[in-house]
Amino acid sequence: QELVEIGGEYPSQPRASCGEIATRAQAARAGAAQCTAVEVSFLPPRDRGDDRKRAPGTAGPEPAPAYPAKKARVAFAPGGGTQSMRLRHIMVRYQDGPQKDGKKGLRTRQEAEAVLRQALGELRADLKACKKAPKDAMELVGVTSKKWAELCKRLSDCETARKGGTMCGDLGWLTPEALSTMGPVFKEVVDVLMPGQFSDIAATESGLHLVQRVA
């Protein structure tokens, strides 16, 4: 039952879900050197919209609601128009292995993932506290912007965290080609996002990212 509840906290976010499961399991087994969790996540088809309902008798939480999405923007890019998406992110740096060049106090990857899971939890708690549920993706982005900016300024190690207001953490409009330059893992995680949706934890050479698709 606890595994089901954790899965419900991180819908369609296997990296975050597995990280939380492994962290709790390791805490329960004091002294354990390592704990590994594997999750199979079935992403819903993108063209089914709001008819995604859990099959009768199937274990697990109801799928997260899908908000009506606008058509992808056609951005002007070298060589012609290309579909793009607008993103904002919170980026946390970390250090794998021994500390180098005297950089003490830098987070481990596990600690960085914990920071982003906490951010996700705060965003969802803030959203649940809303008296009225957002009716569409644009409204969802709007109601989460204040909390997003607060978390971005407090947690993000990216220069975009210095931007003010709703622009905090903004990456702008990114074409598929631009997404590819950030690495295959980042692109894979972001490609499946619908407007308003929060991503799973994504890794690049710069650090770990929590992304929200704005449009």
N, C-alpha and C positions, 0 to 999 in steps of 0.2 A: 504494500500500500504506500509506503514511503517513497518508493521508486516512482510510482504513478504520480504522486503529488509533486515530486521534483520535475518530472516530465511536464506536468501542467504549468509549472513556474517558467519553463523555458521551451515553449512550443516552437517546433521547427528550428531549434537551436541545439543540435547534438553536442557541439563542443562545450558550450556553457553547461549543459545538462550533465555531461560526463564529468566535467571538472568538479561540479557540486557533489555528485555521487562519490567520486574518489576522495574528495576532501572530507566528507562526513564519514566515509568508511575508515579512512586513516585515523580520524579523530577517535572513532569508536574502538579501534585496535591500537591502543597506545603502544608506541615502540615499533610499529610496522615500518619497514624500510621503504616499501613501495606499494601502491595500490593502483590497479588499472581498471578502467571502466570502458565498455564498448557499447554504443547505442546505434541501432539501425533506425534512421529517421526517413519516413516516407513523405516527401514533399507533395502537397496537393497540386493537381494540375492547375495551371494558371488560367485556363479558359473556363473553369467551372463556376467561378464567382461565388455567390452566397449559398449555392446548393450543396456545399460540402458539409455533410452531416455524418456523424459517426454511425457505423453499421450497428444494428441492434445486437446487444450481447458482447460488443467489442470493448475490451478494457481500455481505460485511459480517458483523459479529459476531452471535452468537446473541442474541436478545432477552433483556433482564434478566428474572430469574425473577419470577413474580407470586406473592405470598404470599396465603394465604386472608384475605379481608377481612371484618371485622365489618360488620353492617348500619349504615348511617349513623344516628347518634343523632338522636332527635327532641327538640329543645330547646324549652323554653317561651319563646315570643316573643309580642309584642303581635299580636293577631289570630289566635292559635292555634299549634299545633305546626308546626315547620318543620325540615326536614332540615338538619343542620349538620355541620361537621367541626372537629376540633381540630388546631391548627397551632402550630409553633414556627419561629422565623426568626432569621437573622443579617442585619442591615441595615447597609449601608455607604453613607455619604454621599459625594457627589461634587459637583464644580463644573464645569459646562459653560461654555466660553468664558473670557474674561478674569476674573481674580480680582476680586471686588467687596468693598467695605467693609473693605479691608485684611486680608481673611482669606487669609493666605499659607499655603501648604503643604497646602491641601485637595486631595484626589485628583482627577484627571480621571476621566471615565467609564471610559476604557480601563483605568486603574489599578484602579478599583473592581471592574470585571469580573474582572481578573486576580486580585484578592484572593479573590473568591468561587470562581473556578475552582480556586485553590490549596486552598481549604477543602474543596471537593468531592473533590479528589484525596486529601487527608489522610483524609477520612471513608471513602472507598472502600479506601484502603490499610489503614486500621485494621480495616475489616470483613473484608478478605481475610486478615488476620493471625489471625483467630479460628480456633481449632482445630476448632470445630463450627459449621457453617452454621446460621443461624436457621431454625427450622422454620415460623414464621408471622410475621405483621406485628407482633404484640405483642412477640415475642422480638427481632425486628429493631430495633424502637424501643429496647428495653432495652439491647442490646449497643452501640448507637451513642450512647447518652445521655452517657456519660462524655466521649467525644471531642467530642461536640456542645457540651457545656457548656464545655469547654476552649477551643474555637474561638470560641464565642459571647462569652465573657468577654474574649478577646484581640482579637477583630476587630469585634464589633458596636458600632454607634453608637446603638443603641436602649436605652431605659431598661430594657427587659425583660432585658437582659444582666446586670443587677444581681441578678436572682432567683437563688436558690440551688439546687444540685442539679439534678434532672431538670426543674425549672421554668424553668431558664435559657433565655431567649428565647421563653418560652411566650406565645402570643397568645390562649389559651383557646379555647372553642367559638365558632365563627363561623357565623352563618346565611348563606344566599346574599345576603340584603340587606346584611348587614354586610360581606361580601366586596366587594360592588359599590361601597361607599363608599371602598374603597382604590384604585379605578380599574379600568378595563376590562382593562388589560394584566395586572395582578396576578390578577384573577379568572380570566381565560382560562388563565393558567399553572397556577393552583392547582386549578381545577375538574377537571382530568384526573388528579389524583394519587390513587393508591391508598394505603391506610394503610401507613406505613413508608417510602414512596417520597420521594426527594429531588426538588425541583422544578428547572426550568430557572431561569436568572436572570430575575427579574421586576422591573420598574421602577414606582415610584410617585413622588409629589411629594416624598416624604421621602428617597428614595435607591434603591439596588438591594438586592434581597432574595434570599437563598437560603432556601427553605422546606422543612421536612419535615412531612408529614402524620402526626400522632401517632395519630389515631383517626378 
